[in-house]
Amino acid sequence: MMFSRTWKRSSSAVLFSLACLTAGAQKKPATASVAAVQSLPSVGADWSQYNGDNSGRRYSTLSQINSTNVKNLTLAWTLPTKGLAVKGTPVVVDGVLYVTSPNHVWAVDAVTGLKLWNYERKSPGNMIANRGVAYLDGKVYFGTPDAHVIALDAKTGKVVWDKEVGDVTFGYYIAVAPLVVKDKLIVGTSGDVSDVPHALYALDPANGKQLWKLNTIPSAGEPGADTWPSEEARKHGGGPLWVTGTYDPELNLMYWGTGNPHPVLAGNVREGANLYTCTILAVDPDTGKIKWYFQPSPHDTRDWDAVETNILFDATINGKPRKLLSHASRNGYYFLLDRVTGESLVSTPFVPLNWAKGVNAKGEPIPDPAKEETPGGVLIRGVANGSANWPPPAFSLQTGLFYVNAEEGWSYWYSALDASGKPEDHQGGSGISLEENSFLLALDPKTGKEVWRRDTGRNTRNYSGLLTTAGHLLFGGDAYGNLYALDPATGKSLWHARPGGNLTNGPMTFERNGRQYVVFGVADTLYTFALPQ
């Protein structure tokens, strides 16, 4: 059965224009400042995991599609899934592309788009997103809305095993794409509509057996427990895992970001830093032990998670070669850390903000008590949705620049507490953006300073991820319905298409039979482009 459709280039010049967009980008020269040889290799022909490789850079070494011929891109195939939006990044292994939405997995021929099999599962739970599958030794693994992890035979789609990780009746589900690390499958629970603590798990890929569990809310007596006022406060928990981690095999460390504490806005009932919520964790994959941590948002009261992808790269800082971790957080700060030790090297806002008084000696922002929510409300410089979100950023080894889709503006926040000072619901208040503009930022990763920017949405949000390639290209999308390819050094537009909706995932690329393809998710449909044959 053919489960794709052909999109004729001549059908509509409006829907599929190859004209260049030039508005919005501010040109400044950019030069590479990263190590010529990275300790973590970049992805090539296959795209075998959520970020393509362990680094999270989303930089492909493929260059058949490049800045001189990208204007000739044509549609190769589409895959309409006829359901929920595709928010995960597809995985391609040995010519088979695997893509998901909640409770669904499809396997298709990566060259033709021909459906090979599909798996559908009926389950309760939250359907907000599924980020994709992990692949290992002939099996694909994914999480479900009722917090199960399921292993499927990659050739047939038949269930190999099914493991419940969390209890859906308590609000647990799994949105994150699992991460394969050596002989373990790493996955975390998601959910923030109920007051429950979350955890990161290592499972045996052969049978789903739990190998270790890392509570992101420490138990009594454990390090970090004293950053909560009481056991009762810790039970309300938080710290979900929303976005797949990265991994350095040489250091044998994984890097995961965690979500917000609960109740979400009512910080008065959980005084303290509330570890390990809104935290970057460096974790030993063999034991599940935390090696170091850095908290971008101590005592968060705005649902500004720190789950955004931790990008790993090597560069020289002050004359010293260093292994680095870069992170553009939802709270509007850019952080550069030494990924060996967690030492802070840069902590600086990438958009205008006023919720923090500065940073402490560890480089972590200091919340300003004057900007905390009150019954009468408070005005904040910064958007309610956060200055960055789950859509993956990218990093180019050619330009040495860090790219992130960002938002800036103003928001209004208020608390909703009962007569005893406790939250009236799970939130304990609310926030609303008064002004919210989206743009693509190119940052110098060694300083966090802006190099160029491009408008991606006036008074709206842009939930698009990014991809860079050795073809000197930066792929992404905006809130005006464009898929685009830009010059990563300047932001100049080199190609765009208008598929009839906005990009909803992180684009990816792969090569099969000597031909390079670029894949975008737009609502419930995959669009795959290549150069004409």
C-alpha positions in Angstrom: 0.0 0.0 0.0 1.4 3.4 -1.0 1.1 5.6 2.0 2.4 8.8 0.5 1.4 11.4 -2.0 3.2 13.2 -4.8 3.2 16.9 -4.6 3.5 18.5 -8.1 5.8 21.4 -8.1 3.8 23.2 -10.7 0.5 22.9 -8.7 0.9 26.2 -7.0 3.5 28.9 -7.2 2.1 30.3 -4.0 2.3 27.0 -2.1 5.7 26.0 -3.3 7.8 29.0 -4.2 11.6 28.8 -4.7 12.0 32.5 -4.4 14.5 33.7 -1.8 13.4 35.4 1.3 15.7 38.2 2.4 13.7 40.1 5.0 14.6 39.9 8.7 18.2 38.8 8.7 20.9 41.2 9.9 24.2 40.3 8.3 27.3 40.1 10.3 30.4 38.1 9.4 30.7 34.8 11.3 33.8 32.7 11.6 34.4 29.2 13.1 35.9 29.3 16.6 35.5 25.7 17.5 38.0 22.9 17.5 38.7 21.5 14.0 38.4 18.0 15.3 35.6 17.4 17.8 35.8 14.6 20.3 32.1 13.7 19.5 31.6 12.9 15.8 28.7 14.4 13.8 25.9 12.5 12.1 26.4 11.2 8.5 24.3 9.1 6.1 21.9 7.7 8.7 20.0 9.6 11.4 19.8 7.0 14.1 18.6 8.9 17.1 16.6 11.9 18.2 19.4 14.4 17.6 21.2 12.4 14.9 24.2 11.8 17.1 25.2 12.0 20.8 26.3 15.7 20.7 22.9 17.3 20.2 24.4 19.7 17.6 22.1 18.6 14.8 25.0 19.2 12.4 25.1 16.8 9.5 28.3 16.1 7.6 26.2 15.7 4.4 26.8 18.3 1.7 25.2 17.1 -1.5 22.5 19.7 -0.9 24.5 22.9 -0.4 24.2 26.7 -0.5 24.7 26.8 -4.3 22.1 24.2 -5.3 19.5 24.3 -2.5 17.4 26.6 -4.6 16.7 23.5 -6.8 15.2 21.4 -4.0 12.1 19.5 -5.1 9.5 17.4 -3.2 10.4 13.7 -3.1 7.5 12.3 -1.1 5.1 13.1 1.7 3.6 11.0 4.4 0.2 12.2 5.8 -0.3 10.5 9.2 -3.9 11.8 9.4 -3.8 12.3 13.1 -1.9 14.4 15.7 0.9 16.7 14.9 4.4 15.2 14.3 6.5 16.8 17.0 9.3 14.2 17.0 12.3 13.9 14.8 12.2 10.9 12.5 15.0 8.3 12.7 16.5 6.7 9.6 18.4 3.4 9.8 19.4 1.2 6.8 16.9 3.0 4.5 13.9 2.8 6.8 12.4 5.9 8.3 10.6 5.7 11.7 8.2 8.5 12.7 5.7 8.8 15.6 2.8 10.6 17.1 1.2 9.7 20.4 0.2 6.0 20.4 1.5 5.6 16.8 4.7 4.5 15.0 5.2 4.3 11.3 8.0 2.7 9.3 8.4 3.8 5.7 10.9 3.3 2.9 13.1 6.4 3.3 13.5 6.8 -0.5 9.9 6.4 -1.7 7.8 7.1 1.4 6.1 3.7 0.9 4.6 2.5 4.2 6.2 -0.7 5.5 4.1 -1.1 8.7 2.4 1.0 11.3 1.7 0.3 14.9 -1.3 1.8 16.7 -2.1 1.4 20.4 -5.2 2.6 22.2 -4.3 4.1 25.6 -5.4 6.8 27.9 -3.1 9.6 29.0 -1.8 12.9 27.7 -1.5 13.2 23.9 0.5 16.4 23.9 3.5 15.0 22.1 5.8 12.2 21.2 9.4 13.0 20.3 10.2 9.8 18.5 11.8 6.4 18.7 15.2 5.0 19.6 16.8 2.3 17.5 19.1 -0.6 18.7 19.8 -4.0 17.2 16.7 -4.5 15.1 14.2 -2.9 17.6 12.6 0.5 17.9 11.6 1.8 21.3 9.1 4.5 22.2 7.1 5.9 25.1 3.3 6.1 25.3 0.7 8.5 26.7 0.0 6.0 29.6 3.7 5.9 30.5 4.7 2.6 29.0 7.9 1.9 27.1 7.3 -0.4 24.2 9.9 -2.3 22.0 8.9 -3.2 18.5 10.5 -5.4 15.9 12.0 -2.9 13.5 11.1 -5.1 10.5 7.6 -6.1 11.3 6.3 -3.6 13.9 5.3 -6.5 16.2 5.6 -5.9 20.0 8.6 -7.5 21.6 8.0 -6.2 25.1 5.8 -3.7 26.9 6.9 -2.1 30.2 4.9 0.2 32.4 7.2 2.9 33.8 4.7 5.2 35.5 1.1 5.1 36.7 -1.1 7.0 34.2 -3.8 7.5 36.9 -1.3 9.8 38.7 -0.8 11.8 35.5 2.4 10.2 34.2 3.1 9.8 30.5 6.2 9.7 28.3 6.8 12.3 25.6 10.6 12.0 25.4 12.3 9.9 22.7 14.4 7.2 24.5 18.2 7.5 24.4 20.4 4.5 23.8 23.6 4.5 25.9 25.8 1.5 25.5 23.7 -1.5 26.7 20.9 0.6 28.3 17.8 2.4 27.2 17.4 5.7 29.1 13.9 7.3 29.4 12.1 9.7 31.7 8.6 10.5 32.7 6.7 13.5 31.6 3.7 15.4 33.0 3.0 18.7 34.8 -0.8 18.7 35.2 -0.6 16.9 38.5 1.6 17.1 41.6 3.8 14.1 41.3 7.6 13.6 41.4 9.4 12.4 38.3 12.4 10.2 37.5 14.9 9.1 34.9 15.1 5.3 34.3 17.6 2.9 32.7 15.9 -0.2 31.1 17.4 -3.4 29.7 16.8 -3.1 25.9 16.3 -6.9 25.7 13.3 -7.1 28.1 12.5 -3.7 29.6 13.8 -4.7 33.1 14.6 -1.6 35.2 18.3 -1.3 35.8 18.3 1.9 37.9 16.1 4.9 38.7 17.1 8.4 39.4 14.6 10.5 41.3 14.7 14.1 40.0 13.2 15.1 43.4 15.5 13.8 46.1 14.2 11.7 48.9 14.7 12.5 52.6 18.4 12.4 53.5 19.6 12.5 49.9 21.7 15.4 48.6 19.4 18.3 47.6 16.5 17.3 49.8 17.3 20.3 52.1 16.5 22.7 49.2 12.8 21.9 49.9 11.0 23.1 53.1 9.4 19.8 53.9 8.7 16.2 52.9 5.2 17.3 52.0 6.6 19.9 49.5 8.9 17.3 47.9 5.9 14.9 47.4 4.3 17.5 45.1 7.5 17.1 43.2 7.9 18.0 39.5 11.2 17.7 37.5 9.7 15.9 34.5 11.8 14.9 31.5 10.6 16.3 28.3 13.5 16.3 25.8 16.1 13.6 25.0 19.5 14.0 26.7 22.9 14.1 25.1 25.9 11.9 25.9 29.7 12.0 25.9 31.2 8.5 25.6 34.7 9.6 26.6 33.5 11.1 29.8 30.8 8.5 30.2 28.3 11.2 31.1 24.8 11.9 30.0 23.3 15.4 30.1 19.6 15.8 30.8 17.5 18.8 31.6 14.6 18.7 34.0 11.2 20.5 34.2 9.6 22.8 36.7 8.6 22.2 40.3 5.0 21.8 41.6 2.8 23.6 42.3 3.8 25.5 39.2 3.5 29.1 40.3 2.9 29.0 44.0 6.5 29.2 45.2 5.4 30.3 48.7 4.6 26.7 49.7 8.0 25.3 48.5 10.6 27.9 49.6 14.2 27.0 48.5 16.0 26.1 45.3 13.8 23.0 44.8 16.5 20.7 43.4 16.6 19.0 41.0 13.9 20.9 39.1 14.8 23.2 36.2 18.3 21.7 36.4 21.0 20.4 34.0 22.1 17.0 35.3 25.3 15.2 34.4 24.6 11.5 35.1 26.7 8.4 35.1 24.8 6.0 32.7 26.2 2.9 34.5 24.8 3.8 37.9 22.3 6.6 37.5 24.3 8.8 39.9 24.5 12.5 39.5 28.1 13.6 38.9 27.4 17.3 38.9 24.4 19.6 38.4 23.7 23.2 37.4 20.4 24.9 38.0 19.4 27.5 35.4 16.2 28.4 37.3 16.5 28.0 41.1 13.0 28.1 42.7 11.2 28.5 39.4 7.7 30.0 39.6 6.9 30.3 35.9 7.1 26.9 34.3 10.4 27.8 32.7 11.8 24.4 32.3 15.5 23.7 31.7 14.8 20.7 29.4 16.1 22.4 26.3 18.8 20.4 24.4 22.3 20.5 26.0 24.6 20.9 22.9 28.1 19.4 23.3 31.1 20.9 21.5 34.9 21.5 22.0 36.6 24.8 21.8 39.5 26.8 23.2 38.5 29.1 26.1 41.1 31.6 27.4 43.8 29.5 25.7 42.7 26.2 27.2 41.0 23.4 25.1 37.8 22.5 26.8 34.8 20.2 26.5 31.8 22.4 26.6 28.0 22.3 27.1 25.8 25.1 25.7 22.2 25.6 26.7 19.7 28.3 25.8 17.1 28.0 28.6 13.4 28.7 28.6 14.1 31.4 31.2 15.9 33.5 28.6 19.5 32.8 29.8 22.3 31.3 27.7 24.7 29.1 29.7 28.1 27.8 28.7 29.5 25.1 31.0 32.6 22.9 31.2 30.9 19.6 30.7 33.6 17.7 32.6 33.1 19.6 35.8 29.9 21.7 35.4 31.9 24.9 35.9 30.0 27.9 34.7 31.9 29.9 32.0 29.1 32.1 30.6 25.7 33.0 32.1 24.0 35.8 30.1 20.5 36.7 28.9 19.9 36.2 25.1 16.7 38.3 25.3 15.8 41.3 27.5 14.7 40.1 31.0 14.1 41.6 34.4 13.0 38.5 36.5 16.5 38.0 38.0 18.8 40.3 40.0 21.9 38.8 38.4 23.8 35.5 38.8 25.4 34.0 41.9 29.0 32.7 42.2 28.0 29.4 40.5 26.6 31.3 37.5 23.0 30.5 38.4 20.4 33.4 38.1 19.1 34.9 41.3 15.3 35.4 41.2 14.1 38.9 42.1 11.5 38.7 44.9 10.0 41.9 43.6 9.0 40.0 40.4 7.2 37.2 42.2 3.5 36.7 41.5 1.0 38.4 43.8 -2.8 38.4 43.9 -2.7 41.8 42.3 -0.3 40.7 39.6 3.2 41.7 38.4 4.5 42.8 35.0 7.6 40.9 33.7 10.0 41.6 30.9 9.9 38.2 29.1 7.1 36.1 27.6 4.9 33.8 29.6 5.7 30.8 27.3 9.4 31.2 27.9 12.2 32.6 25.7 13.0 29.2 24.2 11.1 25.9 24.4 11.4 22.2 23.4 12.1 22.6 19.6 15.7 21.6 19.2 18.4 24.3 18.6 21.4 23.6 16.4 25.1 24.2 16.2 27.3 24.6 13.0 30.8 23.3 13.0 31.4 25.5 9.9 30.4 28.8 11.5 30.9 27.9 15.1 27.6 29.5 15.9 24.7 28.4 18.2 21.2 28.7 16.7 18.0 28.9 18.7 14.4 29.9 18.0 13.6 32.5 20.7 10.8 34.8 21.9 10.8 38.2 23.6 8.2 40.5 25.0 6.2 41.2 28.2 3.9 39.2 30.4 1.6 39.6 33.4 1.6 37.1 36.3 -0.7 36.7 39.3 -1.1 34.2 42.1 -4.4 32.4 43.1 -4.2 31.2 46.7 -6.9 30.3 49.2 -7.4 31.9 52.6 -4.6 29.7 54.1 -2.1 30.8 51.5 -2.2 27.5 49.6 -2.7 27.2 45.8 -6.3 26.8 44.7 -5.2 24.4 42.0 -2.1 22.7 40.6 -0.9 26.0 39.1 -1.6 28.4 42.0 -1.9 31.3 39.6 -1.4 32.1 35.9 0.6 34.2 33.4 -0.3 35.7 30.1 1.9 37.2 27.4 1.1 40.9 26.6 3.6 41.1 23.8 5.3 38.0 22.2 7.6 38.1 19.1 9.5 35.2 17.7 12.9 35.2 16.0 15.8 33.0 15.1 19.0 33.9 16.9 22.5 33.1 15.9 24.7 33.4 19.0 28.5 33.3 19.6 28.6 30.2 21.8 31.7 31.4 23.6 30.1 34.7 24.8 26.3 34.3 24.3 26.3 37.5 22.2 24.0 37.9 19.3 25.6 37.6 15.8 22.4 37.9 13.7 18.7 37.5 14.0 15.7 36.8 11.8 12.0 37.5 12.4 10.1 34.3 12.6 6.7 35.5 13.9 5.2 38.8 15.0 2.9 38.5 18.0 2.9 34.7 17.8 5.0 31.7 18.8 7.2 29.6 16.6 7.5 25.9 17.5 10.2 25.0 14.9 13.4 23.1 15.4 16.6 23.6 13.5 19.2 21.6 11.5 22.6 22.6 10.1 24.7 20.8 7.5 28.2 20.7 6.0 26.5 22.1 2.8 26.7 25.5 4.6 23.0 25.5 5.3 20.7 26.1 8.2 17.2 24.5 7.9 14.1 25.6 9.9 10.7 27.2 9.7 8.8 30.2 10.9 5.3 31.1 12.0 4.4 32.5 8.6 4.2 29.0 7.1 7.7 28.9 5.6 10.1 26.1 5.5 13.5 27.6 4.8 17.2 27.1 4.2 19.5 30.0 5.3 23.1 30.9 5.0 24.2 30.0 8.6 26.8 32.7 8.6 24.5 35.6 7.8 20.9 34.4 8.0 20.3 35.2 4.3 17.5 33.1 2.8 18.5 30.6 0.1 15.4 28.6 -0.3 11.9 28.3 1.0 8.6 26.4 0.6 5.1 26.9 1.9 3.5 23.6 2.6 0.3 25.0 4.1 1.2 25.0 7.7 4.0 25.7 10.2 7.0 23.4 10.9 6.2 21.4 14.1 9.4 19.3 14.6 13.1 19.4 14.3 14.0 18.8 10.6 16.5 16.1 9.8 18.6 14.8 6.8 19.9 11.5 5.6 21.5 9.9 2.5 20.4 6.8 0.7 21.7 5.4 -2.5 23.9 8.4 -3.1 21.0 11.0 -2.7 20.5 13.3 0.2 17.1 14.0 1.6 15.8 16.7 4.1 12.6 15.9 6.1 10.2 18.3 7.8 7.2 17.7 9.9 4.3 20.0 9.3 1.2 19.3 11.4 0.4 15.6 10.7 2.4 15.3 7.5 6.1 14.7 6.7 7.5 16.5 3.7 10.7 15.1 2.2 12.8 17.1 -0.2 15.8 16.3 -2.4 17.7 17.6 -5.5 16.2 16.6 -8.9 17.5 13.3 -10.3 
